[in-house]
Amino acid sequence: MALRLLLVPEDRYEPLANALATSTSAVHRSVARLRQAGLCELGSRTVNQGACREFLVHGVRFAFPAVRGAERLGMPTAGAHPELAPLFSNGSAMTPLVWPMEGGSVRGEALVPLFNGVPKVAIREPRLHHLLACVDVLRVGTGSQRDVAANVLHQRVFSV
C-alpha cells in the first residue's frame, strides 16, 4: 500500500483498491495501519517518506519474513527482476526467485509474495513490480545486496 501511495500520492480508496487487486475496505484498513505505524500522515494518505524508508530498509525483513518454496515457474522478483539482475552480476548474484503464477515466464525458487495479488498487480504496473522486487531483495538479500536495493529505492522513490 505504501509503495503504491509513494507512486501515486493521495490516491483515492477505490482506485487504490483496483490498482492493488483488493477491496476498498481492505485499503481502508491498510491505510489505517499505515497511519497507526506512523508510515502515513494522520488524516491523509500521504506517506511519511523518512519513516517508510527506515521501515523498508531496516524492518521489512522482520515484519514480513521471506517464505520460500520449491522451484516453479513464475514472475521474477528480487535479483531475478530484469532491472535488478544486472546490479547483482558482479560476484553478488542472487538465486533466481519468482512469485509463483500460472503462465510464468521464469523458473526459480518460489517466494511467497507480500500479498496474494502481487503477480496480478505487477503485470499491470511495471513501476510497482520493480519496487516490490526491491523490497524482496531487502527481505532475502545479504547485507550488500540489501544496500543495493536500498539505493535503488532511494533513487526511484525517496529522492523525488
DSSP file (Angstrom, degrees, kcal/mol; ACC not computed):
  #  RESIDUE AA STRUCTURE BP1 BP2  ACC     N-H-->O    O-->H-N    N-H-->O    O-->H-N    TCO  KAPPA ALPHA  PHI   PSI    X-CA   Y-CA   Z-CA
    1    1 A M     >        0   0    0      0, 0.0     4,-2.4     0, 0.0     5,-0.2   0.000 360.0 360.0 360.0 -48.0    0.0    0.0    0.0
    2    2 A A  H  >  +     0   0    0      1,-0.2     4,-1.8     2,-0.2     5,-0.2   0.898 360.0  52.0 -62.0 -40.3    2.7    2.5    1.0
    3    3 A L  H  > S+     0   0    0      2,-0.2     4,-1.7     1,-0.2    -1,-0.2   0.919 110.1  48.3 -63.2 -42.4    4.7    1.8   -2.2
    4    4 A R  H  > S+     0   0    0      1,-0.2     4,-2.7     2,-0.2    -1,-0.2   0.909 110.9  51.1 -63.2 -41.7    1.6    2.5   -4.3
    5    5 A L  H  < S+     0   0    0     -4,-2.4    -1,-0.2     1,-0.2    -2,-0.2   0.789 106.5  54.8 -68.1 -26.4    0.9    5.7   -2.4
    6    6 A L  H  < S+     0   0    0     -4,-1.8    -1,-0.2    -5,-0.2    -2,-0.2   0.871 113.0  42.6 -70.0 -36.2    4.5    6.8   -3.0
    7    7 A L  H  < S+     0   0    0     -4,-1.7    -2,-0.2     1,-0.3    -1,-0.2   0.868 131.1  24.3 -75.9 -37.4    4.0    6.3   -6.7
    8    8 A V  S >< S-     0   0    0     -4,-2.7     3,-1.5    -5,-0.1    -1,-0.3  -0.749  90.0-148.3-129.5  82.2    0.5    7.9   -6.8
    9    9 A P  T 3  S+     0   0    0      0, 0.0    37,-0.1     0, 0.0    -3,-0.1  -0.188  75.6   1.9 -58.1 140.2    0.3   10.3   -3.7
   10   10 A E  T 3  S+     0   0    0     35,-0.9    36,-0.1     1,-0.2     3,-0.1   0.723  84.5 175.9  58.1  26.1   -3.1   10.7   -2.1
   11   11 A D    <   -     0   0    0     -3,-1.5    -1,-0.2    34,-0.2    -3,-0.0  -0.308  34.8-106.4 -57.5 145.2   -4.7    8.3   -4.5
   12   12 A R     >  -     0   0    0      1,-0.1     4,-2.0     4,-0.0     5,-0.2  -0.288  27.5-107.9 -73.7 163.5   -8.4    7.7   -3.6
   13   13 A Y  H  > S+     0   0    0      1,-0.2     4,-2.5     2,-0.2     5,-0.2   0.898 113.3  50.3 -61.7 -45.9   -9.5    4.5   -1.9
   14   14 A E  H  > S+     0   0    0      1,-0.2     4,-2.4     2,-0.2    -1,-0.2   0.943 112.4  45.1 -65.2 -47.8  -11.4    3.0   -4.9
   15   15 A P  H  > S+     0   0    0      0, 0.0     4,-2.7     0, 0.0    -1,-0.2   0.881 112.7  53.7 -61.5 -34.7   -8.6    3.5   -7.4
   16   16 A L  H  X S+     0   0    0     -4,-2.0     4,-2.1     2,-0.2    -2,-0.2   0.929 108.5  49.2 -61.7 -44.6   -6.1    2.1   -4.8
   17   17 A A  H  <>S+     0   0    0     -4,-2.5     5,-2.4     1,-0.2     4,-0.3   0.919 113.2  46.4 -61.6 -44.3   -8.3   -1.0   -4.4
   18   18 A N  H ><5S+     0   0    0     -4,-2.4     3,-1.0     1,-0.2    -2,-0.2   0.920 112.9  49.4 -63.8 -43.5   -8.4   -1.5   -8.2
   19   19 A A  H 3<5S+     0   0    0     -4,-2.7    -1,-0.2     1,-0.2    -2,-0.2   0.841 116.7  41.6 -65.0 -33.2   -4.7   -1.0   -8.6
   20   20 A L  T 3<5S-     0   0    0     -4,-2.1    -1,-0.2    -5,-0.2    -2,-0.2   0.268 108.1-121.0-101.8  10.8   -3.9   -3.4   -5.8
   21   21 A A  T < 5S+     0   0    0     -3,-1.0     2,-0.2    -4,-0.3    -3,-0.2   0.907  76.4 105.0  53.3  48.6   -6.4   -6.0   -6.8
   22   22 A T  S   <S-     0   0    0     -5,-2.4    -1,-0.2    -6,-0.1     2,-0.2  -0.798  73.8 -78.6-143.0-176.2   -8.2   -5.8   -3.4
   23   23 A S     >  -     0   0    0     -2,-0.2     4,-1.7    -3,-0.1     5,-0.1  -0.517  32.3-120.1 -90.1 158.2  -11.3   -4.5   -1.8
   24   24 A T  H  > S+     0   0    0      1,-0.2     4,-2.4     2,-0.2     5,-0.1   0.875 115.9  54.9 -62.5 -37.6  -12.0   -0.9   -0.8
   25   25 A S  H  > S+     0   0    0      1,-0.2     4,-2.3     2,-0.2    -1,-0.2   0.878 105.5  52.2 -65.4 -35.8  -12.4   -2.0    2.8
   26   26 A A  H  > S+     0   0    0      2,-0.2     4,-2.4     1,-0.2    -1,-0.2   0.877 108.9  50.8 -65.4 -36.9   -9.0   -3.7    2.7
   27   27 A V  H  X S+     0   0    0     -4,-1.7     4,-2.9     2,-0.2     5,-0.3   0.930 108.3  51.7 -65.2 -45.3   -7.5   -0.4    1.5
   28   28 A H  H  X S+     0   0    0     -4,-2.4     4,-2.3     1,-0.2    -2,-0.2   0.933 112.0  46.7 -55.6 -47.3   -9.2    1.5    4.4
   29   29 A R  H  X S+     0   0    0     -4,-2.3     4,-2.2     1,-0.2    -1,-0.2   0.906 112.6  50.0 -63.2 -41.6   -7.8   -1.0    6.9
   30   30 A S  H  X S+     0   0    0     -4,-2.4     4,-2.5     2,-0.2    -2,-0.2   0.926 110.7  47.8 -64.1 -45.3   -4.3   -0.8    5.3
   31   31 A V  H  X S+     0   0    0     -4,-2.9     4,-2.4     1,-0.2    -1,-0.2   0.901 110.5  52.9 -63.7 -39.6   -4.2    3.0    5.3
   32   32 A A  H  X S+     0   0    0     -4,-2.3     4,-2.5    -5,-0.3    -1,-0.2   0.908 110.0  48.3 -61.4 -41.0   -5.4    3.0    9.0
   33   33 A R  H  X S+     0   0    0     -4,-2.2     4,-2.2     2,-0.2     6,-0.2   0.899 109.7  52.5 -65.9 -39.5   -2.5    0.6    9.8
   34   34 A L  H  <>S+     0   0    0     -4,-2.5     5,-2.6     2,-0.2     6,-1.2   0.917 111.7  46.3 -61.4 -42.5    0.0    2.8    8.0
   35   35 A R  H ><5S+     0   0    0     -4,-2.4     3,-1.3     4,-0.2    -2,-0.2   0.933 111.3  51.3 -64.2 -45.6   -1.2    5.8   10.0
   36   36 A Q  H 3<5S+     0   0    0     -4,-2.5    -1,-0.2     1,-0.3    -2,-0.2   0.859 111.4  48.2 -60.7 -36.2   -1.1    3.9   13.3
   37   37 A A  T 3<5S-     0   0    0     -4,-2.2    -1,-0.3    -5,-0.2    -2,-0.2   0.516 116.4-114.5 -82.3  -4.9    2.5    2.8   12.5
   38   38 A G  T < 5S+     0   0    0     -3,-1.3    -3,-0.2    -4,-0.4    13,-0.2   0.637  87.5 115.4  80.8  13.9    3.5    6.4   11.6
   39   39 A L  S   <S+     0   0    0     -5,-2.6     9,-2.1    -6,-0.2     2,-0.4   0.592  75.1  42.9 -90.3 -11.9    4.1    5.5    7.9
   40   40 A C  B    S-A   47   0A   0     -6,-1.2     7,-0.2     7,-0.3    -2,-0.2  -0.986  95.1-105.1-132.1 142.5    1.3    7.7    6.7
   41   41 A E    >   -     0   0    0      5,-3.2     3,-1.6    -2,-0.4     5,-0.3  -0.395  46.0 -98.6 -66.2 141.7    0.4   11.2    7.9
   42   42 A L  T 3  S+     0   0    0      1,-0.3    -1,-0.1    -7,-0.1     3,-0.1  -0.360 106.2  14.1 -61.3 136.7   -2.6   11.4   10.1
   43   43 A G  T 3  S+     0   0    0      1,-0.2     2,-0.3    -3,-0.1    -1,-0.3   0.551 122.1  62.4  77.0   8.2   -5.8   12.5    8.3
   44   44 A S  S <  S-     0   0    0     -3,-1.6    -1,-0.2     2,-0.1    -9,-0.0  -0.883  80.9-118.9-147.8 179.4   -4.3   11.9    4.8
   45   45 A R        +     0   0    0     -2,-0.3   -35,-0.9    -3,-0.1     2,-0.5  -0.049  68.0 129.1-112.4  28.7   -2.9    9.2    2.5
   46   46 A T        -     0   0    0     -5,-0.3    -5,-3.2   -37,-0.1     2,-0.3  -0.757  58.1-129.5 -87.7 124.3    0.5   10.9    2.3
   47   47 A V  B     -A   40   0A   0     -2,-0.5     2,-1.2    -7,-0.2    -7,-0.3  -0.549  11.4-127.4 -76.5 133.4    3.3    8.6    3.1
   48   48 A N     >  -     0   0    0     -9,-2.1     4,-2.7    -2,-0.3     5,-0.2  -0.715  26.4-161.2 -76.6  99.7    5.9    9.7    5.6
   49   49 A Q  H  > S+     0   0    0     -2,-1.2     4,-2.7     1,-0.2     5,-0.2   0.864  82.4  50.3 -60.5 -41.6    8.9    9.1    3.4
   50   50 A G  H  > S+     0   0    0      2,-0.2     4,-2.2     1,-0.2    -1,-0.2   0.935 114.7  43.2 -63.0 -46.2   11.5    9.0    6.1
   51   51 A A  H  > S+     0   0    0      2,-0.2     4,-2.6     1,-0.2    -2,-0.2   0.896 114.6  50.8 -66.4 -40.1    9.6    6.6    8.3
   52   52 A C  H  X S+     0   0    0     -4,-2.7     4,-2.8     2,-0.2     5,-0.2   0.928 110.8  48.0 -64.6 -44.9    8.7    4.4    5.2
   53   53 A R  H  X S+     0   0    0     -4,-2.7     4,-2.7    -5,-0.2     5,-0.3   0.926 112.3  49.6 -61.2 -44.2   12.4    4.3    4.1
   54   54 A E  H  X S+     0   0    0     -4,-2.2     4,-2.5    -5,-0.2     5,-0.5   0.923 112.5  47.7 -61.1 -44.3   13.5    3.4    7.6
   55   55 A F  H  X>S+     0   0    0     -4,-2.6     4,-2.7     3,-0.2     5,-1.9   0.937 114.1  46.0 -62.9 -46.5   10.9    0.6    7.8
   56   56 A L  H  <5S+     0   0    0     -4,-2.8     4,-0.3     3,-0.2     5,-0.3   0.941 118.6  40.7 -62.8 -47.1   11.7   -0.8    4.4
   57   57 A V  H  <5S+     0   0    0     -4,-2.7    -1,-0.2    -5,-0.2    -2,-0.2   0.882 133.5  18.7 -70.7 -38.8   15.5   -0.8    4.9
   58   58 A H  H  <5S+     0   0    0     -4,-2.5    -3,-0.2    -5,-0.3    -2,-0.2   0.651 132.0  28.5-110.7 -17.4   15.6   -2.0    8.5
   59   59 A G  T >X5S+     0   0    0     -4,-2.7     4,-2.5    -5,-0.5     3,-1.3   0.689  89.2  82.8-121.3 -21.5   12.3   -3.6    9.3
   60   60 A V  H 3><S+     0   0    0     -5,-1.9     4,-2.6    -4,-0.3    -4,-0.1   0.851  91.2  56.0 -61.4 -34.4   10.5   -5.2    6.4
   61   61 A R  H 34 S+     0   0    0     -5,-0.3    -1,-0.3    77,-0.2     5,-0.2   0.748 113.8  41.4 -70.7 -20.5   12.6   -8.4    6.6
   62   62 A F  H <4 S+     0   0    0     -3,-1.3    -2,-0.2     2,-0.1    -1,-0.2   0.827 118.5  43.6 -90.4 -38.1   11.5   -8.9   10.2
   63   63 A A  H  < S+     0   0    0     -4,-2.5    -2,-0.2     1,-0.3    -3,-0.2   0.828 129.8  26.6 -75.5 -32.1    7.8   -7.9    9.8
   64   64 A F  S  < S-     0   0    0     -4,-2.6    -1,-0.3    -5,-0.3    -2,-0.1  -0.601  85.1-164.8-130.2  70.2    7.4   -9.9    6.5
   65   65 A P        -     0   0    0      0, 0.0     2,-0.2     0, 0.0    -3,-0.1  -0.226  30.4-100.2 -60.7 145.9    9.9  -12.7    6.7
   66   66 A A        -     0   0    0     73,-0.4     2,-0.5    -5,-0.2    45,-0.0  -0.438  30.8-161.2 -69.4 133.7   10.6  -14.5    3.4
   67   67 A V        -     0   0    0     45,-0.4    45,-3.0    -2,-0.2     2,-0.2  -0.973  14.7-166.5-116.1 115.4    8.8  -17.8    2.9
   68   68 A R  E     -B  111   0B   0     -2,-0.5    43,-0.2    43,-0.2     2,-0.2  -0.652   7.7-178.9-103.8 158.1   10.4  -19.8    0.1
   69   69 A G  E     -     0   0B   0     41,-2.2    41,-0.4    -2,-0.2     3,-0.1  -0.713  36.9 -53.6-138.8-170.2    9.2  -22.9   -1.7
   70   70 A A  E    S-     0   0B   0     -2,-0.2    40,-1.4    39,-0.2    -1,-0.2  -0.137  72.1 -75.2 -66.3 164.6   10.2  -25.4   -4.4
   71   71 A E  E     +B  109   0B   0     38,-0.2     2,-0.3    36,-0.1    38,-0.3  -0.395  67.5 155.5 -63.1 136.6   11.4  -24.3   -7.8
   72   72 A R  E     -B  108   0B   0     36,-3.0    36,-2.5    -3,-0.1     2,-0.4  -0.926  46.6 -93.0-151.2 170.9    8.5  -23.2  -10.0
   73   73 A L  E     +B  107   0B   0     -2,-0.3    28,-1.3    34,-0.2     2,-0.3  -0.761  65.5 116.7 -87.6 142.9    7.6  -21.1  -13.0
   74   74 A G  E     -BC 106 100B   0     32,-2.3    32,-2.0    -2,-0.4    31,-0.9  -0.935  64.2 -49.1-174.8-162.4    6.5  -17.6  -12.1
   75   75 A M  E     - C   0  99B   0     24,-2.3    24,-2.7    -2,-0.3     6,-0.1  -0.826  61.9-108.8 -97.1 131.2    7.1  -13.8  -12.3
   76   76 A P  E     + C   0  98B   0      0, 0.0     2,-0.3     0, 0.0    22,-0.2  -0.291  44.6 168.4 -64.8 140.2   10.7  -12.7  -11.5
   77   77 A T  E >   + C   0  97B   0     20,-2.3     3,-2.2     4,-0.1    20,-0.7  -0.865  44.8  11.1-140.3 176.0   11.3  -10.9   -8.3
   78   78 A A  G >  S-     0   0    0     -2,-0.3     3,-1.8     1,-0.3     6,-0.2  -0.245 133.5  -7.3  51.1-134.4   14.3   -9.8   -6.1
   79   79 A G  G 3  S+     0   0    0      1,-0.3    -1,-0.3    16,-0.2     9,-0.2   0.574 132.3  65.7 -69.0  -8.5   17.6  -10.2   -8.0
   80   80 A A  G <  S+     0   0    0     -3,-2.2    -1,-0.3    15,-0.2    -2,-0.2   0.594  72.7 112.0 -86.3 -11.9   15.8  -12.0  -10.9
   81   81 A H  S X> S-     0   0    0     -3,-1.8     4,-2.9    -4,-0.2     3,-1.1  -0.406  78.4-123.8 -61.0 134.6   13.8   -8.9  -11.8
   82   82 A P  T 34 S+     0   0    0      0, 0.0    -1,-0.1     0, 0.0    -5,-0.0   0.806 109.4  45.6 -54.8 -33.9   15.1   -7.7  -15.2
   83   83 A E  T 34 S+     0   0    0      1,-0.1     4,-0.2     2,-0.1    -2,-0.1   0.719 119.5  40.7 -82.5 -19.9   16.1   -4.2  -14.0
   84   84 A L  T X> S+     0   0    0     -3,-1.1     3,-1.5    -6,-0.2     4,-0.6   0.770  95.2  77.5 -96.4 -30.1   17.8   -5.5  -10.8
   85   85 A A  G >< S+     0   0    0     -4,-2.9     3,-1.7     1,-0.3    -2,-0.1   0.869  90.6  55.3 -51.7 -44.8   19.6   -8.6  -12.2
   86   86 A P  G >4 S+     0   0    0      0, 0.0     3,-1.0     0, 0.0    -1,-0.3   0.798 101.1  60.5 -61.4 -25.0   22.4   -6.5  -13.8
   87   87 A L  G <4 S+     0   0    0     -3,-1.5    -2,-0.2     1,-0.2     3,-0.2   0.673 108.6  43.5 -74.3 -15.5   23.1   -4.9  -10.4
   88   88 A F  G << S+     0   0    0     -3,-1.7    -1,-0.2    -4,-0.6     3,-0.1   0.082  85.4  95.6-115.4  22.4   23.9   -8.3   -8.9
   89   89 A S    <   +     0   0    0     -3,-1.0     2,-1.3     1,-0.2     4,-0.2   0.676  64.1  78.9 -88.9 -16.6   26.0   -9.8  -11.6
   90   90 A N  S    S-     0   0    0     -4,-0.2    -1,-0.2    -3,-0.2    -3,-0.0  -0.575 127.5 -54.7 -96.9  74.5   29.5   -8.9  -10.2
   91   91 A G  S    S+     0   0    0     -2,-1.3    -1,-0.1    -3,-0.1    -2,-0.1   0.381 128.4  81.3  80.8  -5.9   30.0  -11.5   -7.6
   92   92 A S        +     0   0    0     -4,-0.1    -3,-0.1    52,-0.1    50,-0.1  -0.033  59.4 158.5-120.9  32.4   26.8  -10.8   -5.7
   93   93 A A        -     0   0    0     -4,-0.2     2,-0.3     1,-0.1    -4,-0.1  -0.216  30.7-139.7 -58.5 144.1   24.4  -12.8   -7.8
   94   94 A M        -     0   0    0    -15,-0.2    -1,-0.1    -9,-0.1    -6,-0.0  -0.767  23.6 -98.9-105.0 150.9   21.2  -13.9   -6.2
   95   95 A T        -     0   0    0     -2,-0.3   -16,-0.2     1,-0.1     2,-0.2  -0.484  53.5 -99.9 -59.9 132.4   19.4  -17.2   -6.5
   96   96 A P        -     0   0    0      0, 0.0    13,-2.4     0, 0.0     2,-0.4  -0.418  48.0-170.2 -61.1 124.8   16.6  -16.6   -9.1
   97   97 A L  E     -Cd  77 109B   0    -20,-0.7   -20,-2.3    11,-0.2     2,-0.3  -0.913   5.5-174.5-118.3 145.5   13.3  -16.1   -7.2
   98   98 A V  E     -Cd  76 110B   0     11,-2.3    13,-2.5    -2,-0.4    10,-0.0  -0.967  31.3-124.0-136.0 152.2    9.8  -15.9   -8.6
   99   99 A W  E     -C   75   0B   0    -24,-2.7   -24,-2.3    -2,-0.3    13,-0.1  -0.890  48.5-115.7 -86.9 116.3    6.3  -15.2   -7.4
  100  100 A P  E     +C   74   0B   0      0, 0.0     2,-0.3     0, 0.0   -26,-0.2  -0.261  52.4 151.4 -57.8 134.9    4.6  -18.4   -8.4
  101  101 A M    >   -     0   0    0    -28,-1.3     3,-1.5    18,-0.1     2,-0.1  -0.967  50.1 -95.6-162.0 148.9    1.9  -17.9  -11.0
  102  102 A E  T 3  S+     0   0    0     -2,-0.3   -28,-0.0     1,-0.3     0, 0.0  -0.432 112.2  18.8 -62.4 137.2    0.2  -19.7  -13.9
  103  103 A G  T 3  S+     0   0    0      1,-0.2    -1,-0.3    -2,-0.1   -29,-0.1   0.663  88.0 169.1  75.5  16.1    1.8  -18.9  -17.2
  104  104 A G    <   -     0   0    0     -3,-1.5   -29,-0.2   -31,-0.2    -1,-0.2  -0.223  29.1-151.9 -61.6 153.4    5.0  -17.6  -15.5
  105  105 A S  S    S+     0   0    0    -31,-0.9     2,-0.4   -32,-0.1   -30,-0.1   0.541  70.9  60.5-105.4 -10.5    8.0  -17.0  -17.8
  106  106 A V  E     -B   74   0B   0    -32,-2.0   -32,-2.3     2,-0.0     2,-0.5  -0.954  68.0-141.4-126.0 138.7   10.9  -17.6  -15.4
  107  107 A R  E     +B   73   0B   0     -2,-0.4     2,-0.3   -34,-0.2   -34,-0.2  -0.848  46.0 120.4 -97.5 131.9   11.9  -20.7  -13.5
  108  108 A G  E     -B   72   0B   0    -36,-2.5   -36,-3.0    -2,-0.5   -11,-0.2  -0.976  66.3 -55.8-170.2 178.2   13.2  -20.1  -10.0
  109  109 A E  E     -Bd  71  97B   0    -13,-2.4   -11,-2.3    -2,-0.3   -38,-0.2  -0.520  63.8-111.3 -68.8 133.8   12.8  -20.8   -6.3
  110  110 A A  E     - d   0  98B   0    -40,-1.4   -41,-2.2   -41,-0.4     2,-0.4  -0.414  30.7-169.0 -69.7 140.3    9.3  -19.7   -5.2
  111  111 A L  E     -B   68   0B   0    -13,-2.5   -43,-0.2   -43,-0.2   -45,-0.0  -0.987  25.3-125.4-128.6 120.4    9.0  -16.7   -2.9
  112  112 A V        -     0   0    0    -45,-3.0   -45,-0.4    -2,-0.4   -13,-0.1  -0.497  35.1-125.0 -65.2 125.2    5.6  -16.1   -1.3
  113  113 A P        -     0   0    0      0, 0.0     3,-0.1     0, 0.0    -1,-0.1  -0.181  21.0-103.5 -71.0 166.1    4.7  -12.5   -2.2
  114  114 A L  S    S+     0   0    0      1,-0.1     2,-0.3    18,-0.1    -2,-0.1   0.817 105.3   5.6 -59.5 -32.8    3.8   -9.8    0.3
  115  115 A F  S >  S-     0   0    0      1,-0.0     3,-1.9     0, 0.0    -1,-0.1  -0.981  82.5-105.9-149.8 157.9    0.1  -10.2   -0.6
  116  116 A N  T 3  S+     0   0    0     -2,-0.3     4,-0.3     1,-0.3   -95,-0.0   0.773 113.2  55.5 -56.8 -33.0   -1.8  -12.6   -2.9
  117  117 A G  T 3> S+     0   0    0      1,-0.2     4,-2.7   -97,-0.2    -1,-0.3   0.405  74.1 107.0 -83.8   4.0   -2.5  -10.1   -5.7
  118  118 A V  H <> S+     0   0    0     -3,-1.9     4,-3.1     1,-0.2     5,-0.2   0.903  78.3  47.3 -54.4 -50.8    1.2   -9.2   -6.2
  119  119 A P  H  > S+     0   0    0      0, 0.0     4,-1.9     0, 0.0    -1,-0.2   0.922 114.7  47.4 -59.1 -41.5    1.7  -11.0   -9.6
  120  120 A K  H  > S+     0   0    0     -4,-0.3     4,-1.4     1,-0.2    -2,-0.2   0.921 115.4  45.4 -62.6 -44.6   -1.6   -9.6  -11.0
  121  121 A V  H  X S+     0   0    0     -4,-2.7     4,-2.3     1,-0.2    -1,-0.2   0.905 110.4  54.0 -65.2 -42.9   -0.6   -6.1   -9.8
  122  122 A A  H  < S+     0   0    0     -4,-3.1     7,-0.3    -5,-0.3    -1,-0.2   0.841 104.5  54.6 -64.6 -34.2    2.9   -6.4  -11.1
  123  123 A I  H  < S+     0   0    0     -4,-1.9    -1,-0.2    -5,-0.2    -2,-0.2   0.909 114.5  40.7 -63.9 -40.7    1.7   -7.3  -14.6
  124  124 A R  H  < S+     0   0    0     -4,-1.4    -2,-0.2     1,-0.2    -1,-0.2   0.802 122.9  38.1 -78.1 -30.3   -0.4   -4.1  -14.7
  125  125 A E     X  -     0   0    0     -4,-2.3     4,-2.3     1,-0.1     3,-0.4  -0.791  58.7-179.0-129.6  89.4    2.1   -1.8  -13.1
  126  126 A P  H  > S+     0   0    0      0, 0.0     4,-2.3     0, 0.0     5,-0.1   0.838  85.3  56.2 -57.1 -35.3    5.7   -2.3  -14.0
  127  127 A R  H  > S+     0   0    0      1,-0.2     4,-1.8     2,-0.2     5,-0.1   0.912 110.0  45.0 -64.3 -40.3    7.0    0.5  -11.7
  128  128 A L  H  > S+     0   0    0     -3,-0.4     4,-2.8     2,-0.2     5,-0.2   0.875 109.2  56.6 -70.0 -36.7    5.3   -1.1   -8.8
  129  129 A H  H  X S+     0   0    0     -4,-2.3     4,-2.3    -7,-0.3    -2,-0.2   0.932 107.3  49.6 -56.5 -46.5    6.7   -4.5   -9.8
  130  130 A H  H  X S+     0   0    0     -4,-2.3     4,-1.9     1,-0.2    -1,-0.2   0.912 112.3  46.5 -60.5 -44.6   10.2   -3.0   -9.7
  131  131 A L  H  X S+     0   0    0     -4,-1.8     4,-2.2     2,-0.2    -1,-0.2   0.901 111.8  50.6 -67.3 -40.4    9.7   -1.6   -6.2
  132  132 A L  H  X S+     0   0    0     -4,-2.8     4,-2.0     1,-0.2    -1,-0.2   0.868 108.5  52.8 -65.3 -35.6    8.2   -4.8   -4.9
  133  133 A A  H  X S+     0   0    0     -4,-2.3     4,-1.8    -5,-0.2    -1,-0.2   0.888 107.9  51.7 -65.4 -38.5   11.2   -6.7   -6.3
  134  134 A C  H  X S+     0   0    0     -4,-1.9     4,-2.0     2,-0.2    -2,-0.2   0.916 108.0  51.5 -61.7 -43.0   13.5   -4.2   -4.4
  135  135 A V  H  X S+     0   0    0     -4,-2.2     4,-1.5     1,-0.2    -2,-0.2   0.884 106.4  54.6 -62.1 -37.7   11.5   -4.9   -1.2
  136  136 A D  H  X S+     0   0    0     -4,-2.0     4,-2.2     2,-0.2     5,-0.3   0.873 105.1  52.9 -65.0 -35.0   12.0   -8.7   -1.8
  137  137 A V  H  X S+     0   0    0     -4,-1.8     4,-2.9     1,-0.2    -1,-0.2   0.920 107.8  51.7 -62.1 -41.5   15.8   -8.1   -2.0
  138  138 A L  H  < S+     0   0    0     -4,-2.0    -2,-0.2     1,-0.2    -1,-0.2   0.817 112.9  46.7 -63.1 -29.2   15.5   -6.3    1.3
  139  139 A R  H  < S+     0   0    0     -4,-1.5   -73,-0.4    -5,-0.2    -2,-0.2   0.839 129.7  17.2 -80.1 -34.7   13.7   -9.3    2.7
  140  140 A V  H  < S+     0   0    0     -4,-2.2    -2,-0.2    -5,-0.1    -3,-0.2   0.591  99.7 100.9-117.3 -14.2   16.0  -12.1    1.4
  141  141 A G     <  -     0   0    0     -4,-2.9     2,-0.0    -5,-0.3   -47,-0.0  -0.160  69.5-106.1 -80.5 167.7   19.3  -10.5    0.4
  142  142 A T     >  -     0   0    0    -50,-0.1     4,-2.8     1,-0.1     5,-0.2  -0.228  48.9 -89.9 -74.0 174.6   22.7  -10.3    2.1
  143  143 A G  H  > S+     0   0    0      1,-0.2     4,-1.9     2,-0.2     5,-0.1   0.915 129.1  45.1 -55.8 -46.4   23.8   -7.0    3.6
  144  144 A S  H  > S+     0   0    0      2,-0.2     4,-1.7     1,-0.2    -1,-0.2   0.868 113.1  50.8 -69.6 -34.6   25.5   -5.8    0.4
  145  145 A Q  H  > S+     0   0    0      2,-0.2     4,-2.2     1,-0.2    -2,-0.2   0.899 109.4  50.7 -67.6 -39.6   22.5   -6.9   -1.7
  146  146 A R  H  X S+     0   0    0     -4,-2.8     4,-2.7     1,-0.2    -2,-0.2   0.871 106.5  55.8 -64.5 -36.0   20.1   -5.0    0.7
  147  147 A D  H  X S+     0   0    0     -4,-1.9     4,-2.1    -5,-0.2    -1,-0.2   0.915 107.1  49.4 -61.3 -42.5   22.4   -1.9    0.3
  148  148 A V  H  X S+     0   0    0     -4,-1.7     4,-2.3     2,-0.2    -2,-0.2   0.940 112.6  47.0 -60.9 -47.9   21.9   -2.1   -3.5
  149  149 A A  H  X S+     0   0    0     -4,-2.2     4,-2.7     1,-0.2    -2,-0.2   0.895 110.2  52.7 -62.9 -40.4   18.1   -2.4   -3.1
  150  150 A A  H  X S+     0   0    0     -4,-2.7     4,-2.4     1,-0.2    -1,-0.2   0.894 109.7  49.4 -62.6 -39.2   18.0    0.5   -0.6
  151  151 A N  H  X S+     0   0    0     -4,-2.1     4,-2.5     2,-0.2    -2,-0.2   0.903 110.2  50.1 -66.0 -40.9   19.9    2.7   -3.0
  152  152 A V  H  X S+     0   0    0     -4,-2.3     4,-2.7     2,-0.2     5,-0.2   0.944 111.9  47.7 -62.5 -47.0   17.6    1.8   -5.9
  153  153 A L  H  X>S+     0   0    0     -4,-2.7     4,-2.8     1,-0.2     5,-1.4   0.914 111.0  51.9 -59.6 -42.4   14.6    2.6   -3.7
  154  154 A H  I  <>S+     0   0    0     -4,-2.4     5,-1.2    -5,-0.2    -1,-0.2   0.932 113.8  43.3 -59.7 -45.8   16.2    5.9   -2.7
  155  155 A Q  I  <5S+     0   0    0     -4,-2.5    -2,-0.2     1,-0.2    -1,-0.2   0.887 120.7  40.6 -66.9 -39.9   16.8    6.9   -6.3
  156  156 A R  I  <5S+     0   0    0     -4,-2.7    -2,-0.2    -5,-0.2    -1,-0.2   0.809 135.6   2.7 -81.2 -31.9   13.4    5.8   -7.6
  157  157 A V  I ><5S+     0   0    0     -4,-2.8     3,-0.6    -5,-0.2    -3,-0.2   0.753 123.7  48.3-125.7 -45.1   11.1    6.9   -4.8
  158  158 A F  I 3 <S+     0   0    0     -5,-1.4    -3,-0.2     1,-0.2    -4,-0.2   0.549 104.7  55.6 -90.8  -6.8   12.6    8.8   -1.9
  159  159 A S  T 3 <       0   0    0     -5,-1.2    -1,-0.2    -6,-0.3    -4,-0.1   0.397 360.0 360.0-103.8   3.6   14.8   11.4   -3.8
  160  160 A V    <         0   0    0     -3,-0.6    -1,-0.2    -6,-0.2    -2,-0.1   0.473 360.0 360.0 -85.8 360.0   12.0   12.9   -5.8
